[in-house]
């Protein structure tokens, strides 16, 4: 049974894994919001009501726009159903209406459908029809995902019994490690000197890294760190604003900030110990504890 009625935006949940797109188009949200303020009418969004929560299955841009336009309510097409049903419905959203789906949007829908309980019972062709893509694309993604699944640690033996192979080979490896430990010199004892009968090392020592090479590597790592930080900021922003998991987003940022702050403090202490003038050169606050 489907009903059409206005629902308070605050009652609609966006954090159930029903976002069918890889990312929201914020320019579209702004355009929708301006149109709503001007009085434009939009199609109702689709929600699934499980008796407690209204799970948004289609219409993320419209809900965001309505919120930006300071609307308290939004027109909804309400289905009676569970979160899993809302998720399955969302994989087929935006096939023929709304903003055109990107390749990433389609791939996200395919991966989600293949991992959904409903998708486990369907053929590639059936999933393709539901998501709105060609069968070959679904087949390729199923093969990729299957290859990524770790092999089971349980095997059926020749006698028909199921055995756990987790520790097979570990005893041999542990024995070899123990043997190497027995042959290794005790901590603090001098290493044996090579005599005339000693064999030369089987491989030459690695070439020493020059200072310019190290500086170049450090510069590359710095750029990589900056790009990683930007990506973390974008993902945490999505986690909080789009997924609605504000507590986890805040915790992630807090932990990351604390870790970086601890590293900064340690380097600053080292810089001041090396030369107090580094305080002014590096902009270090000298009130370190």
C-alpha positions in Angstrom: 0.0 0.0 0.0 1.3 3.4 -1.0 0.3 6.7 0.5 1.1 10.3 -0.5 1.4 12.7 2.3 3.7 15.5 3.7 6.3 14.3 6.2 8.4 16.4 8.5 11.9 16.5 7.1 13.3 15.9 10.6 11.5 12.5 10.6 13.1 11.3 7.4 16.3 9.2 7.8 19.1 9.5 5.2 21.6 7.2 6.9 20.3 3.8 5.9 22.6 3.1 3.0 19.9 4.2 0.5 21.9 6.9 -1.2 22.0 5.6 -4.8 24.6 8.1 -6.1 28.3 8.2 -5.5 28.1 11.9 -4.5 25.5 14.6 -4.3 25.5 17.5 -6.8 25.5 20.6 -4.6 24.9 22.9 -7.5 21.7 21.0 -8.3 20.7 21.3 -4.6 21.2 25.0 -4.8 19.1 25.3 -8.0 16.3 23.2 -6.5 16.3 25.2 -3.3 16.0 28.5 -5.2 13.2 27.1 -7.3 11.4 25.9 -4.1 11.7 29.3 -2.5 10.1 30.7 -5.7 7.2 28.4 -5.3 8.1 25.6 -7.8 6.5 22.2 -7.1 8.6 19.0 -7.3 7.6 15.4 -7.5 7.3 13.7 -4.0 10.3 11.9 -2.6 10.0 8.1 -1.9 10.3 6.8 1.7 9.7 3.4 3.3 8.1 3.3 6.7 8.9 0.4 8.9 6.6 1.4 11.8 9.3 3.5 13.4 11.4 5.3 10.8 10.9 6.8 7.4 13.8 5.7 5.3 14.5 7.9 2.2 14.8 5.7 -0.9 14.7 8.3 -3.6 15.0 12.1 -3.5 18.2 13.0 -1.7 18.7 16.2 -3.7 15.1 17.3 -3.1 15.2 16.7 0.6 18.5 18.6 0.9 17.0 21.4 -1.2 13.9 21.6 0.9 15.9 21.8 4.0 18.1 24.6 2.5 14.9 26.4 1.6 13.9 26.2 5.3 10.9 24.0 4.6 9.7 21.9 7.6 7.7 19.4 5.5 8.2 17.6 2.2 5.7 15.7 0.1 6.4 12.0 0.2 5.3 8.8 -1.4 5.2 6.5 1.5 5.7 2.7 1.2 5.2 0.2 4.0 8.4 -1.7 4.2 11.7 -2.4 5.9 15.1 -0.7 5.5 16.3 -3.6 3.3 13.3 -2.9 1.0 14.2 0.8 0.9 17.8 -0.1 0.0 16.7 -2.4 -2.8 14.3 0.2 -4.2 17.1 2.8 -4.1 19.3 0.8 -6.4 16.7 1.3 -9.2 16.2 5.1 -8.5 17.1 7.7 -11.1 17.2 5.3 -14.0 14.8 7.4 -16.1 14.2 10.6 -14.1 16.1 13.2 -12.1 19.7 14.0 -12.7 21.5 11.8 -15.1 23.5 9.1 -13.4 27.2 9.0 -13.7 29.3 5.9 -14.3 30.2 6.0 -10.6 26.5 6.2 -9.7 25.8 3.0 -11.7 28.8 1.2 -10.4 27.8 2.0 -6.8 24.2 0.7 -7.5 25.6 -2.5 -9.0 28.0 -3.2 -6.1 25.3 -2.5 -3.6 22.8 -4.7 -5.4 25.2 -7.6 -5.6 25.8 -7.4 -1.9 22.2 -7.1 -0.9 20.2 -10.1 0.3 17.7 -9.7 -2.6 20.6 -9.7 -5.1 22.1 -12.9 -3.8 19.0 -14.8 -5.2 19.0 -13.1 -8.6 20.8 -13.6 -11.9 23.1 -11.0 -13.5 20.3 -10.3 -16.0 17.7 -9.7 -13.3 20.0 -7.4 -11.4 20.9 -5.5 -14.6 17.2 -5.0 -15.3 16.6 -3.7 -11.8 19.6 -1.3 -11.7 19.2 -0.2 -15.3 22.5 -1.3 -16.9 23.6 -4.0 -19.3 24.1 -7.6 -18.1 27.8 -7.7 -19.0 28.5 -4.9 -16.6 26.9 -6.7 -13.7 28.7 -9.9 -14.7 32.1 -8.1 -14.7 31.5 -6.6 -11.3 30.3 -10.0 -9.8 33.6 -11.5 -11.0 35.6 -8.7 -9.5 33.9 -8.9 -6.2 34.1 -12.7 -6.1 37.8 -12.5 -6.6 38.2 -10.1 -3.7 36.5 -12.4 -1.2 39.0 -14.2 1.0 39.1 -18.0 0.6 37.5 -19.9 3.5 39.8 -21.3 6.1 37.8 -24.6 6.2 38.2 -27.4 3.7 36.7 -30.8 3.3 39.2 -33.6 3.6 39.5 -36.8 1.7 37.5 -38.6 4.4 34.7 -36.1 4.1 35.4 -34.4 7.4 35.7 -30.6 7.5 39.1 -29.3 8.7 40.4 -25.9 9.6 43.5 -25.0 7.6 44.3 -21.8 9.4 47.3 -23.2 11.2 48.6 -25.5 8.5 52.1 -24.5 7.7 52.4 -22.3 10.8 54.1 -25.0 12.9 56.8 -25.4 10.2 57.2 -21.6 10.0 57.4 -21.3 13.8 60.0 -24.1 14.0 62.1 -22.3 11.4 61.8 -19.1 13.2 62.8 -20.8 16.5 65.9 -22.2 14.7 66.9 -18.8 13.5 66.5 -17.4 17.0 68.8 -20.1 18.4 71.5 -19.3 15.8 71.2 -15.5 16.3 73.7 -13.9 18.7 72.4 -12.9 22.1 71.4 -9.2 22.6 74.4 -7.1 23.3 77.0 -9.7 22.2 79.4 -8.8 19.4 78.7 -10.0 16.0 81.2 -12.7 14.7 83.9 -11.3 12.6 84.5 -12.7 9.1 87.5 -14.9 8.9 89.4 -16.2 5.9 87.0 -19.2 5.6 83.9 -17.0 5.9 81.6 -16.9 3.0 80.8 -13.5 1.4 77.3 -12.2 1.7 75.0 -13.6 -1.0 73.7 -10.2 -2.0 75.5 -6.8 -2.1 74.6 -4.1 0.4 72.0 -1.7 -0.9 73.4 1.6 -2.3 73.3 4.5 0.1 70.5 7.0 -0.5 71.8 10.4 -1.3 70.5 13.5 0.5 68.9 14.9 -2.7 67.0 11.6 -3.2 65.8 11.8 0.4 64.6 15.4 0.0 62.8 14.4 -3.2 61.1 11.5 -1.5 60.1 13.7 1.5 58.6 16.2 -0.9 56.6 13.5 -2.6 55.4 12.1 0.7 54.4 15.6 1.8 52.3 16.1 -1.3 50.7 12.7 -0.8 49.9 13.6 2.8 48.2 16.8 1.8 46.1 15.0 -0.8 45.2 12.3 1.7 44.1 15.0 4.2 41.9 16.7 1.6 40.3 13.3 0.8 39.7 12.6 4.4 38.0 16.0 4.8 35.7 15.3 1.9 34.7 11.8 3.1 34.1 13.0 6.7 31.9 15.8 5.3 29.9 13.2 3.4 29.7 10.9 6.4 28.2 13.7 8.6 26.2 15.8 6.2 24.9 13.2 3.7 25.0 9.9 5.7 23.9 11.6 8.9 26.4 9.9 11.1 27.6 13.1 12.8 29.0 11.4 15.9 31.3 9.2 14.0 32.4 12.1 11.7 33.2 14.2 14.7 35.1 11.3 16.4 37.2 10.6 13.3 38.2 14.3 13.0 38.9 14.6 16.7 41.1 11.5 16.7 42.9 12.6 13.6 43.5 16.1 14.9 44.8 14.8 18.3 47.2 12.5 16.5 48.5 15.2 14.2 48.8 17.6 17.2 50.9 15.1 19.2 53.3 14.7 16.3 53.6 18.4 15.8 54.3 18.9 19.5 57.0 16.3 19.4 58.7 17.8 16.4 58.5 21.3 17.9 60.2 20.1 21.1 63.0 18.5 19.0 63.4 21.7 16.9 63.7 23.9 20.1 66.2 21.5 21.7 68.3 21.6 18.5 68.3 25.4 18.3 66.1 27.9 20.3 66.1 30.2 17.3 63.9 27.7 15.5 61.0 29.1 17.5 60.9 32.2 15.4 62.0 30.5 12.2 59.2 27.9 12.4 56.6 29.9 14.2 56.7 27.6 17.2 54.9 28.7 20.3 57.3 28.5 23.2 54.8 27.6 25.9 55.3 23.8 25.2 55.0 21.7 28.3 
